[in-house]
Amino acid sequence: MVTALLLPLGIWLAATRPARNHDSNQSVRPARHIPALVLIGLATVTGCVGGIYGIGGGAILSPILIGSGRPAAEVAPAALASTFVTSLGGVLTFTLLSISHGPVAPNWPTGIALGIGGIAGGYLGARMQSQLPDILIRRIVGVLAVAIAAQFLRNGLS
């Protein structure tokens, strides 16, 4: 399921560039508006996938939003906020489930280590983001989406 979404989306992001006005660095057309109800639906599906696989908004919703024409400077903070809230809900749910359904509690040492690295990387990425052109960020997001899809495909076939 994740592969079917991320693979074509990643290839599209990595291989194409948004239409540009030759006189400026601005897009010819504005970002496609995605209605709030559609975003809520996408986030619900993404949250479900995140609860199953541990992959979430940054990997699934960010490529969709960047593909719609939104700049990375707008997408990154929204995706990080979404991931934070979703992660809190997931950790709480798994912790509560571990009380009545057995060994599904979060692996706290691993989670804390990943969280520390994520905080450091999030800080560095936010500081660097304004220095990078949107097309480079688009390509990086596309390549990462393809890599994540390939990993899920490889795991599914083995």
N, CA, C and O atoms as a DFTB+ gen file, in Angstrom:
632 C
 N C O
     1  1       0.826      -1.194       0.000
     2  2       0.000       0.000       0.000
     3  2       0.877       1.267       0.000
     4  3       0.658       2.187      -0.789
     5  1       1.863       1.294       0.893
     6  2       2.760       2.444       0.958
     7  2       3.557       2.558      -0.341
     8  3       3.730       3.651      -0.881
     9  1       4.040       1.420      -0.835
    10  2       4.819       1.413      -2.068
    11  2       4.003       1.934      -3.245
    12  3       4.503       2.714      -4.056
    13  1       2.748       1.503      -3.337
    14  2       1.884       1.912      -4.453
    15  2       1.665       3.418      -4.471
    16  3       1.450       3.995      -5.537
    17  1       1.714       4.056      -3.322
    18  2       1.547       5.508      -3.258
    19  2       2.878       6.229      -3.468
    20  3       2.976       7.145      -4.284
    21  1       3.895       5.806      -2.724
    22  2       5.146       6.560      -2.721
    23  2       5.991       6.388      -3.976
    24  3       6.646       7.340      -4.399
    25  1       5.997       5.211      -4.582
    26  2       6.859       4.995      -5.735
    27  2       6.529       5.927      -6.901
    28  3       7.414       6.641      -7.370
    29  1       5.273       5.944      -7.387
    30  2       4.996       6.869      -8.500
    31  2       5.099       8.338      -8.090
    32  3       5.533       9.177      -8.880
    33  1       4.702       8.646      -6.861
    34  2       4.791      10.031      -6.393
    35  2       6.246      10.477      -6.321
    36  3       6.574      11.589      -6.734
    37  1       7.118       9.621      -5.800
    38  2       8.535       9.954      -5.711
    39  2       9.179      10.123      -7.072
    40  3       9.953      11.056      -7.287
    41  1       8.861       9.220      -7.992
    42  2       9.410       9.331      -9.355
    43  2       8.954      10.639      -9.994
    44  3       9.751      11.335     -10.623
    45  1       7.684      10.972      -9.837
    46  2       7.143      12.209     -10.404
    47  2       7.846      13.433      -9.818
    48  3       8.228      14.342     -10.555
    49  1       8.016      13.459      -8.490
    50  2       8.665      14.611      -7.860
    51  2      10.125      14.731      -8.285
    52  3      10.611      15.834      -8.536
    53  1      10.820      13.606      -8.365
    54  2      12.247      13.643      -8.697
    55  2      12.489      13.968     -10.170
    56  3      13.500      14.583     -10.511
    57  1      11.571      13.561     -11.043
    58  2      11.806      13.686     -12.485
    59  2      11.219      14.949     -13.105
    60  3      11.588      15.300     -14.226
    61  1      10.340      15.626     -12.431
    62  2       9.708      16.807     -13.018
    63  2      10.059      18.044     -12.212
    64  3      10.566      17.964     -11.093
    65  1       9.780      19.160     -12.802
    66  2       9.936      20.409     -12.079
    67  2       8.666      21.219     -12.282
    68  3       8.041      21.129     -13.339
    69  1       8.275      22.009     -11.287
    70  2       7.072      22.826     -11.463
    71  2       7.281      23.861     -12.555
    72  3       8.405      24.302     -12.796
    73  1       6.203      24.243     -13.209
    74  2       6.291      25.267     -14.245
    75  2       6.798      26.560     -13.623
    76  3       6.330      26.969     -12.561
    77  1       7.748      27.199     -14.280
    78  2       8.342      28.440     -13.771
    79  2       8.140      29.562     -14.773
    80  3       8.110      29.339     -15.983
    81  1       8.004      30.745     -14.260
    82  2       7.958      31.946     -15.075
    83  2       9.405      32.285     -15.446
    84  3      10.264      32.337     -14.566
    85  1       9.684      32.510     -16.703
    86  2      11.052      32.781     -17.143
    87  2      11.592      34.108     -16.627
    88  3      12.806      34.298     -16.554
    89  1      10.700      35.028     -16.269
    90  2      11.152      36.340     -15.803
    91  2      11.437      36.370     -14.312
    92  3      12.061      37.310     -13.820
    93  1      10.988      35.357     -13.588
    94  2      11.209      35.331     -12.141
    95  2      11.348      33.883     -11.701
    96  3      11.260      32.964     -12.515
    97  1      11.559      33.693     -10.439
    98  2      11.719      32.351      -9.889
    99  2      10.397      31.854      -9.294
   100  3      10.393      30.874      -8.549
   101  1       9.301      32.498      -9.602
   102  2       8.006      32.132      -9.044
   103  2       7.265      31.171      -9.955
   104  3       7.450      31.195     -11.171
   105  1       6.434      30.333      -9.377
   106  2       5.622      29.411     -10.170
   107  2       4.644      30.190     -11.020
   108  3       4.148      31.238     -10.605
   109  1       4.360      29.673     -12.229
   110  2       3.396      30.307     -13.114
   111  2       1.998      30.171     -12.517
   112  3       1.209      31.115     -12.555
   113  1       1.700      29.024     -11.981
   114  2       0.383      28.803     -11.402
   115  2       0.528      28.587      -9.892
   116  3       1.540      28.062      -9.428
   117  1      -0.477      28.991      -9.144
   118  2      -0.401      28.795      -7.690
   119  2      -0.551      27.316      -7.344
   120  3      -0.949      26.502      -8.177
   121  1      -0.227      26.994      -6.108
   122  2      -0.392      25.623      -5.633
   123  2      -1.857      25.210      -5.773
   124  3      -2.772      26.007      -5.565
   125  1      -2.047      23.947      -6.131
   126  2      -3.418      23.430      -6.214
   127  2      -3.999      23.400      -4.816
   128  3      -3.371      22.908      -3.879
   129  1      -5.188      23.925      -4.687
   130  2      -5.857      23.937      -3.389
   131  2      -6.381      22.540      -3.077
   132  3      -7.116      21.953      -3.871
   133  1      -6.002      22.019      -1.932
   134  2      -6.541      20.744      -1.469
   135  2      -7.511      21.080      -0.337
   136  3      -7.095      21.611       0.693
   137  1      -8.805      20.775      -0.518
   138  2      -9.795      21.128       0.501
   139  2      -9.480      20.490       1.864
   140  3      -8.896      19.409       1.943
   141  1      -9.881      21.185       2.921
   142  2      -9.603      20.718       4.287
   143  2     -10.130      19.306       4.525
   144  3      -9.458      18.508       5.178
   145  1     -11.310      18.978       4.013
   146  2     -11.854      17.634       4.223
   147  2     -10.999      16.572       3.536
   148  3     -10.854      15.466       4.055
   149  1     -10.437      16.894       2.387
   150  2      -9.538      15.953       1.702
   151  2      -8.260      15.785       2.520
   152  3      -7.763      14.669       2.671
   153  1      -7.723      16.891       3.051
   154  2      -6.529      16.803       3.892
   155  2      -6.798      15.957       5.138
   156  3      -5.951      15.162       5.544
   157  1      -7.964      16.126       5.737
   158  2      -8.322      15.332       6.916
   159  2      -8.413      13.854       6.535
   160  3      -7.946      12.990       7.278
   161  1      -9.008      13.567       5.388
   162  2      -9.099      12.175       4.930
   163  2      -7.725      11.584       4.669
   164  3      -7.444      10.461       5.087
   165  1      -6.857      12.335       3.976
   166  2      -5.489      11.872       3.721
   167  2      -4.736      11.649       5.028
   168  3      -4.019      10.660       5.179
   169  1      -4.901      12.568       5.963
   170  2      -4.220      12.440       7.251
   171  2      -4.748      11.242       8.038
   172  3      -3.985      10.586       8.746
   173  1      -6.043      10.951       7.922
   174  2      -6.613       9.787       8.598
   175  2      -6.017       8.500       8.050
   176  3      -5.618       7.620       8.812
   177  1      -5.958       8.392       6.732
   178  2      -5.356       7.205       6.102
   179  2      -3.879       7.117       6.471
   180  3      -3.381       6.038       6.792
   181  1      -3.180       8.244       6.426
   182  2      -1.765       8.272       6.770
   183  2      -1.555       7.882       8.229
   184  3      -0.617       7.152       8.548
   185  1      -2.416       8.361       9.108
   186  2      -2.330       7.985      10.524
   187  2      -2.529       6.488      10.720
   188  3      -1.860       5.867      11.545
   189  1      -3.450       5.915       9.959
   190  2      -3.676       4.471      10.027
   191  2      -2.438       3.717       9.549
   192  3      -2.000       2.760      10.188
   193  1      -1.878       4.154       8.424
   194  2      -0.652       3.532       7.905
   195  2       0.475       3.711       8.922
   196  3       1.265       2.794       9.144
   197  1       0.546       4.882       9.533
   198  2       1.568       5.126      10.546
   199  2       1.411       4.215      11.750
   200  3       2.402       3.752      12.314
   201  1       0.183       3.958      12.143
   202  2      -0.057       3.057      13.261
   203  2       0.332       1.623      12.939
   204  3       0.731       0.869      13.827
   205  1       0.217       1.248      11.679
   206  2       0.562      -0.119      11.262
   207  2       2.060      -0.246      11.009
   208  3       2.706      -1.153      11.533
   209  1       2.615       0.665      10.203
   210  2       4.002       0.554       9.739
   211  2       4.981       1.453      10.475
   212  3       6.188       1.215      10.413
   213  1       4.506       2.470      11.165
   214  2       5.412       3.420      11.795
   215  2       5.934       4.478      10.845
   216  3       6.941       5.123      11.137
   217  1       5.275       4.670       9.716
   218  2       5.664       5.685       8.735
   219  2       4.518       6.686       8.669
   220  3       3.353       6.290       8.692
   221  1       4.827       7.961       8.586
   222  2       3.731       8.911       8.686
   223  2       3.814      10.112       7.784
   224  3       4.290      10.040       6.651
   225  1       3.334      11.230       8.320
   226  2       3.111      12.443       7.545
   227  2       4.295      12.942       6.755
   228  3       4.147      13.355       5.605
   229  1       5.471      12.908       7.357
   230  2       6.640      13.398       6.646
   231  2       6.933      12.608       5.388
   232  3       7.373      13.173       4.387
   233  1       6.694      11.311       5.429
   234  2       7.022      10.458       4.289
   235  2       5.895      10.357       3.274
   236  3       6.151      10.109       2.096
   237  1       4.674      10.540       3.701
   238  2       3.534      10.366       2.797
   239  2       2.894      11.708       2.435
   240  3       2.701      12.007       1.257
   241  1       2.568      12.508       3.437
   242  2       1.853      13.755       3.165
   243  2       2.745      14.842       2.570
   244  3       2.286      15.616       1.730
   245  1       4.000      14.917       2.983
   246  2       4.889      15.952       2.444
   247  2       5.050      15.844       0.925
   248  3       4.918      16.855       0.234
   249  1       5.333      14.650       0.381
   250  2       5.423      14.569      -1.083
   251  2       4.126      14.968      -1.788
   252  3       4.165      15.578      -2.856
   253  1       2.987      14.630      -1.201
   254  2       1.708      15.007      -1.803
   255  2       1.562      16.529      -1.807
   256  3       1.179      17.116      -2.819
   257  1       1.864      17.160      -0.684
   258  2       1.723      18.615      -0.594
   259  2       2.726      19.337      -1.482
   260  3       2.378      20.327      -2.125
   261  1       3.971      18.856      -1.528
   262  2       4.963      19.471      -2.406
   263  2       4.561      19.253      -3.861
   264  3       4.723      20.144      -4.695
   265  1       4.037      18.066      -4.163
   266  2       3.558      17.786      -5.519
   267  2       2.402      18.669      -5.938
   268  3       2.208      18.921      -7.127
   269  1       1.617      19.148      -4.952
   270  2       0.493      20.027      -5.281
   271  2       0.961      21.446      -5.595
   272  3       0.165      22.297      -5.994
   273  1       2.266      21.694      -5.410
   274  2       2.809      23.008      -5.733
   275  2       3.110      23.866      -4.530
   276  3       3.547      25.007      -4.686
   277  1       2.890      23.354      -3.333
   278  2       3.189      24.147      -2.141
   279  2       4.697      24.184      -1.920
   280  3       5.378      23.186      -2.154
   281  1       5.220      25.308      -1.476
   282  2       6.664      25.396      -1.228
   283  2       7.053      24.611       0.028
   284  3       6.261      24.464       0.959
   285  1       8.277      24.118       0.028
   286  2       8.771      23.347       1.162
   287  2       8.726      24.165       2.450
   288  3       8.525      23.606       3.528
   289  1       8.910      25.469       2.354
   290  2       8.869      26.326       3.541
   291  2       7.500      26.312       4.200
   292  3       7.391      26.581       5.396
   293  1       6.468      26.007       3.455
   294  2       5.112      25.893       4.002
   295  2       4.831      24.459       4.453
   296  3       4.182      24.240       5.476
   297  1       5.316      23.498       3.694
   298  2       5.016      22.087       3.958
   299  2       5.751      21.569       5.191
   300  3       5.155      20.887       6.025
   301  1       7.034      21.884       5.311
   302  2       7.860      21.311       6.379
   303  2       7.299      21.577       7.774
   304  3       7.139      20.626       8.539
   305  1       6.993      22.822       8.144
   306  2       6.474      23.042       9.496
   307  2       5.119      22.362       9.728
   308  3       4.853      21.859      10.819
   309  1       4.273      22.350       8.703
   310  2       2.967      21.701       8.852
   311  2       3.126      20.193       9.033
   312  3       2.454      19.586       9.867
   313  1       4.022      19.593       8.245
   314  2       4.245      18.145       8.350
   315  2       4.869      17.787       9.701
   316  3       4.507      16.774      10.300
   317  1       5.794      18.604      10.177
   318  2       6.415      18.335      11.470
   319  2       5.402      18.456      12.610
   320  3       5.400      17.636      13.528
   321  1       4.547      19.471      12.551
   322  2       3.513      19.616      13.574
   323  2       2.553      18.433      13.542
   324  3       2.167      17.906      14.586
   325  1       2.175      18.023      12.344
   326  2       1.284      16.877      12.187
   327  2       1.931      15.606      12.722
   328  3       1.289      14.826      13.426
   329  1       3.202      15.397      12.387
   330  2       3.913      14.209      12.850
   331  2       4.015      14.205      14.377
   332  3       3.869      13.155      15.003
   333  1       4.260      15.356      14.971
   334  2       4.351      15.458      16.423
   335  2       3.039      15.041      17.083
   336  3       3.035      14.209      17.990
   337  1       1.938      15.612      16.635
   338  2       0.631      15.306      17.229
   339  2       0.266      13.842      16.993
   340  3      -0.208      13.164      17.904
   341  1       0.488      13.354      15.769
   342  2       0.180      11.968      15.444
   343  2       1.036      11.019      16.274
   344  3       0.543      10.002      16.762
   345  1       2.307      11.346      16.433
   346  2       3.201      10.498      17.228
   347  2       2.754      10.421      18.679
   348  3       2.780       9.346      19.278
   349  1       2.348      11.539      19.246
   350  2       1.844      11.512      20.618
   351  2       0.631      10.594      20.738
   352  3       0.529       9.799      21.673
   353  1      -0.285      10.715      19.780
   354  2      -1.472       9.855      19.798
   355  2      -1.115       8.385      19.653
   356  3      -1.688       7.540      20.340
   357  1      -0.177       8.067      18.768
   358  2       0.238       6.685      18.569
   359  2       0.925       6.104      19.792
   360  3       0.635       4.977      20.193
   361  1       1.843       6.871      20.392
   362  2       2.550       6.397      21.585
   363  2       1.560       6.163      22.724
   364  3       1.642       5.152      23.421
   365  1       0.637       7.084      22.911
   366  2      -0.367       6.923      23.955
   367  2      -1.226       5.680      23.701
   368  3      -1.492       4.905      24.620
   369  1      -1.652       5.497      22.462
   370  2      -2.487       4.342      22.117
   371  2      -1.738       3.035      22.345
   372  3      -2.280       2.115      22.957
   373  1      -0.494       2.939      21.860
   374  2       0.276       1.712      22.058
   375  2       0.551       1.462      23.541
   376  3       0.540       0.313      23.983
   377  1       0.796       2.521      24.315
   378  2       1.022       2.369      25.748
   379  2      -0.242       1.842      26.432
   380  3      -0.167       0.934      27.260
   381  1      -1.390       2.405      26.090
   382  2      -2.652       1.929      26.683
   383  2      -2.975       0.502      26.238
   384  3      -3.455      -0.300      27.037
   385  1      -2.717       0.185      24.983
   386  2      -2.964      -1.170      24.499
   387  2      -2.074      -2.196      25.194
   388  3      -2.478      -3.342      25.390
   389  1      -0.869      -1.787      25.565
   390  2       0.044      -2.725      26.224
   391  2      -0.477      -3.167      27.582
   392  3      -0.100      -4.229      28.078
   393  1      -1.334      -2.366      28.182
   394  2      -1.905      -2.712      29.484
   395  2      -2.853      -3.906      29.354
   396  3      -2.869      -4.791      30.209
   397  1      -3.640      -3.922      28.278
   398  2      -4.640      -4.979      28.145
   399  2      -4.375      -5.977      27.022
   400  3      -4.997      -7.038      26.990
   401  1      -3.466      -5.661      26.102
   402  2      -3.251      -6.531      24.941
   403  2      -1.832      -7.078      24.836
   404  3      -1.444      -7.538      23.763
   405  1      -1.068      -7.047      25.876
   406  2       0.246      -7.659      25.828
   407  2       1.358      -6.744      25.365
   408  3       1.274      -5.525      25.513
   409  1       2.405      -7.337      24.804
   410  2       3.661      -6.618      24.550
   411  2       3.630      -5.740      23.292
   412  3       4.264      -6.074      22.292
   413  1       2.914      -4.647      23.334
   414  2       2.901      -3.696      22.219
   415  2       3.357      -2.309      22.661
   416  3       3.223      -1.337      21.918
   417  1       3.898      -2.226      23.880
   418  2       4.360      -0.928      24.388
   419  2       5.522      -0.419      23.555
   420  3       6.279      -1.216      23.001
   421  1       5.678       0.895      23.455
   422  2       6.804       1.453      22.719
   423  2       8.139       0.984      23.301
   424  3       8.260       0.797      24.512
   425  1       9.124       0.797      22.451
   426  2      10.492       0.503      22.878
   427  2      11.110       1.852      23.225
   428  3      11.615       2.556      22.350
   429  1      11.066       2.204      24.496
   430  2      11.438       3.549      24.922
   431  2      12.889       3.910      24.622
   432  3      13.128       5.015      24.136
   433  1      13.883       3.038      24.883
   434  2      15.266       3.438      24.557
   435  2      15.455       3.753      23.068
   436  3      16.105       4.737      22.716
   437  1      14.886       2.913      22.200
   438  2      14.995       3.173      20.762
   439  2      14.246       4.444      20.390
   440  3      14.760       5.274      19.640
   441  1      13.043       4.598      20.909
   442  2      12.242       5.778      20.612
   443  2      12.901       7.065      21.067
   444  3      12.866       8.071      20.358
   445  1      13.500       7.036      22.247
   446  2      14.177       8.236      22.761
   447  2      15.409       8.554      21.913
   448  3      15.658       9.715      21.585
   449  1      16.184       7.518      21.555
   450  2      17.360       7.749      20.710
   451  2      16.947       8.338      19.368
   452  3      17.562       9.292      18.890
   453  1      15.898       7.767      18.752
   454  2      15.416       8.303      17.475
   455  2      14.882       9.727      17.647
   456  3      15.063      10.574      16.773
   457  1      14.228       9.979      18.771
   458  2      13.705      11.319      19.042
   459  2      14.802      12.361      19.178
   460  3      14.675      13.475      18.670
   461  1      15.881      11.998      19.866
   462  2      17.013      12.929      20.013
   463  2      17.618      13.229      18.643
   464  3      17.889      14.384      18.314
   465  1      17.828      12.181      17.849
   466  2      18.348      12.394      16.491
   467  2      17.385      13.203      15.645
   468  3      17.806      14.060      14.869
   469  1      16.099      12.936      15.790
   470  2      15.088      13.678      15.033
   471  2      15.041      15.146      15.407
   472  3      14.864      16.003      14.541
   473  1      15.198      15.445      16.684
   474  2      15.217      16.843      17.122
   475  2      16.434      17.555      16.532
   476  3      16.318      18.664      16.008
   477  1      17.599      16.912      16.620
   478  2      18.817      17.519      16.069
   479  2      18.675      17.706      14.556
   480  3      18.989      18.774      14.030
   481  1      18.203      16.667      13.858
   482  2      18.027      16.769      12.411
   483  2      16.969      17.788      12.022
   484  3      17.134      18.513      11.041
   485  1      15.878      17.849      12.787
   486  2      14.832      18.834      12.505
   487  2      15.337      20.258      12.659
   488  3      14.997      21.135      11.865
   489  1      16.149      20.485      13.681
   490  2      16.726      21.813      13.885
   491  2      17.648      22.180      12.728
   492  3      17.540      23.260      12.148
   493  1      18.563      21.255      12.400
   494  2      19.507      21.534      11.313
   495  2      18.783      21.710       9.981
   496  3      19.120      22.602       9.204
   497  1      17.796      20.868       9.718
   498  2      17.039      20.968       8.472
   499  2      16.282      22.279       8.364
   500  3      16.254      22.899       7.301
   501  1      15.669      22.704       9.460
   502  2      14.931      23.973       9.446
   503  2      15.878      25.149       9.202
   504  3      15.527      26.102       8.506
   505  1      17.078      25.075       9.778
   506  2      18.054      26.146       9.566
   507  2      18.566      26.163       8.126
   508  3      18.801      27.233       7.565
   509  1      18.743      24.971       7.519
   510  2      19.294      24.873       6.168
   511  2      18.253      25.110       5.081
   512  3      18.598      25.509       3.968
   513  1      16.989      24.868       5.393
   514  2      15.934      24.863       4.375
   515  2      15.846      26.165       3.597
   516  3      15.647      26.140       2.382
   517  1      15.987      27.288       4.260
   518  2      15.872      28.570       3.552
   519  2      17.051      28.813       2.605
   520  3      16.970      29.682       1.737
   521  1      18.133      28.067       2.758
   522  2      19.310      28.219       1.912
   523  2      19.256      27.353       0.652
   524  3      20.073      27.517      -0.253
   525  1      18.285      26.427       0.597
   526  2      18.205      25.481      -0.521
   527  2      17.088      25.870      -1.480
   528  3      16.022      26.297      -1.035
   529  1      17.307      25.734      -2.777
   530  2      16.242      26.037      -3.734
   531  2      15.119      24.991      -3.647
   532  3      15.366      23.819      -3.364
   533  1      13.897      25.434      -3.893
   534  2      12.741      24.539      -3.829
   535  2      12.884      23.331      -4.754
   536  3      12.450      22.235      -4.398
   537  1      13.482      23.508      -5.929
   538  2      13.611      22.395      -6.874
   539  2      14.520      21.313      -6.296
   540  3      14.272      20.126      -6.508
   541  1      15.567      21.701      -5.570
   542  2      16.446      20.719      -4.937
   543  2      15.693      19.961      -3.844
   544  3      15.808      18.741      -3.730
   545  1      14.931      20.690      -3.052
   546  2      14.144      20.050      -1.998
   547  2      13.127      19.095      -2.621
   548  3      12.921      17.989      -2.121
   549  1      12.497      19.524      -3.706
   550  2      11.531      18.666      -4.407
   551  2      12.208      17.371      -4.867
   552  3      11.656      16.284      -4.696
   553  1      13.393      17.492      -5.447
   554  2      14.126      16.310      -5.925
   555  2      14.517      15.395      -4.757
   556  3      14.385      14.175      -4.855
   557  1      14.989      15.973      -3.672
   558  2      15.372      15.179      -2.506
   559  2      14.159      14.440      -1.945
   560  3      14.248      13.253      -1.630
   561  1      13.037      15.126      -1.821
   562  2      11.810      14.475      -1.328
   563  2      11.414      13.341      -2.275
   564  3      11.018      12.267      -1.822
   565  1      11.520      13.572      -3.580
   566  2      11.196      12.526      -4.548
   567  2      12.096      11.307      -4.411
   568  3      11.613      10.175      -4.400
   569  1      13.398      11.533      -4.307
   570  2      14.345      10.418      -4.163
   571  2      14.091       9.670      -2.854
   572  3      14.123       8.440      -2.831
   573  1      13.841      10.394      -1.772
   574  2      13.551       9.733      -0.499
   575  2      12.258       8.919      -0.572
   576  3      12.192       7.817      -0.028
   577  1      11.241       9.446      -1.234
   578  2       9.983       8.707      -1.387
   579  2      10.212       7.417      -2.171
   580  3       9.674       6.371      -1.809
   581  1      11.001       7.482      -3.234
   582  2      11.323       6.281      -4.018
   583  2      12.105       5.290      -3.155
   584  3      11.831       4.090      -3.195
   585  1      13.069       5.773      -2.382
   586  2      13.874       4.892      -1.532
   587  2      13.008       4.202      -0.469
   588  3      13.174       3.012      -0.204
   589  1      12.094       4.950       0.130
   590  2      11.205       4.361       1.138
   591  2      10.296       3.324       0.483
   592  3      10.088       2.241       1.030
   593  1       9.758       3.656      -0.684
   594  2       8.897       2.706      -1.407
   595  2       9.669       1.446      -1.774
   596  3       9.149       0.338      -1.644
   597  1      10.903       1.610      -2.229
   598  2      11.725       0.448      -2.601
   599  2      12.003      -0.431      -1.385
   600  3      11.983      -1.657      -1.485
   601  1      12.256       0.183      -0.258
   602  2      12.504      -0.584       0.972
   603  2      11.256      -1.380       1.371
   604  3      11.357      -2.554       1.728
   605  1      10.087      -0.748       1.312
   606  2       8.849      -1.462       1.633
   607  2       8.600      -2.583       0.639
   608  3       8.156      -3.662       1.030
   609  1       8.878      -2.351      -0.640
   610  2       8.694      -3.383      -1.656
   611  2       9.649      -4.548      -1.409
   612  3       9.252      -5.711      -1.480
   613  1      10.902      -4.231      -1.121
   614  2      11.897      -5.276      -0.846
   615  2      11.490      -6.104       0.362
   616  3      11.573      -7.331       0.329
   617  1      11.050      -5.445       1.426
   618  2      10.621      -6.158       2.636
   619  2       9.383      -7.017       2.349
   620  3       9.256      -8.124       2.871
   621  1       8.481      -6.505       1.524
   622  2       7.268      -7.245       1.212
   623  2       7.527      -8.475       0.346
   624  3       6.798      -9.462       0.439
   625  1       8.561      -8.422      -0.495
   626  2       8.865      -9.532      -1.378
   627  2       9.742     -10.592      -0.698
   628  3       9.862     -11.710      -1.199
   629  1      10.348     -10.245       0.432
   630  2      11.225     -11.224       1.099
   631  2      10.532     -11.938       2.237
   632  3      11.136     -12.788       2.892
